[in-house]
Amino acid sequence: MSKDLDRHQPIPEPEKQEEGEQKRRKKSSVPRVSNFIMILAGIVGVLLLIVNDSVTVDRFVSEISSLDSTYSDLKIENDSLQAELTRLSSAERITRIASERLGFVYSSQALEQIQVDKSKLEQAEKEDARDSTK
């Protein structure tokens, strides 16, 4: 009986066994390659993001440096203009230019203070207003 069973079962040929093993290997290697490609693509994506962030940070650092330099230049110019404004608006300079270029002179008379009665001033203003309406 055991001989009958052996006859009915096909004897695996060595070539067929190798083909089956190769198919199993091909099937199992496809997911491995696919997984490897996906992992590699993920790593490349992360590296690209890191490089992009690094370039962006470098650009911002360069821009900040440029703005700091511009700020320093403008501060120096502003201080210079403030000093020039102080020099040009000094009372001594204005007095000298007024007398040299425009012929202004100081009065030799002493300043006098005049006392004005407010009630008389108001009365004079009312009279002027009546006269101007006539």
C-alpha positions as CSV (number, residue, x, y, z in Angstrom):
1,M,0.0,0.0,0.0
2,S,2.7,2.4,0.7
3,K,4.0,1.7,-2.8
4,D,0.6,2.6,-4.2
5,L,0.7,5.9,-2.4
6,D,4.1,6.6,-3.6
7,R,3.1,6.0,-7.2
8,H,0.1,8.2,-7.1
9,Q,2.0,11.1,-5.6
10,P,4.0,12.9,-8.2
11,I,7.6,13.0,-7.4
12,P,8.8,16.5,-7.3
13,E,11.3,17.2,-9.8
14,P,14.3,19.2,-8.7
15,E,13.6,21.9,-11.4
16,K,10.1,22.5,-10.2
17,Q,11.2,22.8,-6.6
18,E,13.8,25.4,-7.6
19,E,11.1,27.4,-9.6
20,G,8.8,27.3,-6.6
21,E,11.5,28.6,-4.4
22,Q,12.4,31.3,-6.9
23,K,8.8,32.5,-7.0
24,R,8.7,32.6,-3.2
25,R,11.9,34.6,-3.2
26,K,10.6,37.0,-5.9
27,K,7.4,37.5,-4.0
28,S,9.2,38.2,-0.7
29,S,11.8,40.5,-2.3
30,V,9.2,42.8,-3.9
31,P,7.9,44.1,-0.5
32,R,11.5,44.4,0.7
33,V,12.5,46.6,-2.3
34,S,9.3,48.6,-2.0
35,N,9.8,49.2,1.7
36,F,13.5,50.1,1.1
37,I,12.4,52.6,-1.6
38,M,9.8,54.1,0.7
39,I,12.2,54.5,3.6
40,L,14.8,56.0,1.3
41,A,12.3,58.4,-0.1
42,G,11.3,59.4,3.5
43,I,14.9,60.0,4.4
44,V,15.5,62.1,1.3
45,G,12.4,64.1,2.1
46,V,13.5,64.8,5.6
47,L,16.9,65.8,4.4
48,L,15.4,68.2,1.9
49,L,13.3,69.8,4.6
50,I,16.4,70.2,6.8
51,V,18.4,71.8,4.0
52,N,15.5,74.1,3.1
53,D,15.2,75.2,6.7
54,S,18.9,75.8,6.9
55,V,18.9,77.9,3.7
56,T,15.9,79.9,5.0
57,V,17.6,80.5,8.4
58,D,20.8,81.6,6.6
59,R,18.8,84.0,4.5
60,F,17.1,85.5,7.5
61,V,20.4,85.9,9.3
62,S,21.9,87.7,6.3
63,E,18.8,90.0,6.1
64,I,19.1,90.8,9.9
65,S,22.8,91.6,9.5
66,S,22.0,93.9,6.6
67,L,19.2,95.6,8.5
68,D,21.5,96.0,11.5
69,S,24.1,97.7,9.3
70,T,21.5,100.0,7.8
71,Y,20.2,100.9,11.2
72,S,23.7,101.8,12.4
73,D,24.3,104.0,9.4
74,L,20.9,105.7,9.8
75,K,21.6,106.3,13.6
76,I,25.0,107.9,12.8
77,E,23.3,110.1,10.1
78,N,20.5,111.0,12.5
79,D,23.0,112.0,15.2
80,S,24.9,114.1,12.7
81,L,21.7,115.9,11.6
82,Q,20.7,116.4,15.2
83,A,24.0,118.1,16.0
84,E,23.7,120.2,12.8
85,L,20.2,121.3,13.8
86,T,21.4,122.3,17.3
87,R,24.3,124.3,15.8
88,L,22.1,126.0,13.2
89,S,19.3,126.9,15.7
90,S,21.6,128.4,18.3
91,A,20.7,131.9,19.4
92,E,24.2,133.3,18.9
93,R,24.2,132.2,15.2
94,I,20.7,133.6,14.5
95,T,21.6,136.9,16.1
96,R,24.9,137.1,14.1
97,I,23.1,136.4,10.8
98,A,20.3,138.8,11.6
99,S,22.7,141.6,12.2
100,E,25.2,140.8,9.3
101,R,22.8,139.9,6.5
102,L,19.5,141.6,7.5
103,G,20.9,144.7,9.2
104,F,19.1,144.1,12.5
105,V,20.6,146.0,15.5
106,Y,19.9,145.9,19.2
107,S,17.9,148.8,20.5
108,S,19.8,151.2,22.7
109,Q,16.7,152.0,24.6
110,A,15.9,150.0,27.7
111,L,12.8,147.9,27.5
112,E,9.8,149.5,29.1
113,Q,6.8,147.7,30.5
114,I,3.4,149.2,29.8
115,Q,0.5,148.6,32.2
116,V,-2.8,148.2,30.4
117,D,-6.1,148.5,32.1
118,K,-8.2,145.6,30.9
119,S,-11.5,147.5,31.2
120,K,-10.3,150.3,29.0
121,L,-9.0,147.8,26.5
122,E,-12.3,146.0,26.3
123,Q,-14.1,149.4,25.9
124,A,-11.8,150.3,23.1
125,E,-12.4,147.0,21.3
126,K,-16.2,147.5,21.6
127,E,-15.9,151.0,20.1
128,D,-13.8,149.6,17.2
129,A,-16.3,146.9,16.6
130,R,-19.2,149.5,16.4
131,D,-17.1,151.8,14.1
132,S,-16.3,149.0,11.7
133,T,-20.0,148.0,11.4
134,K,-21.1,151.5,10.4
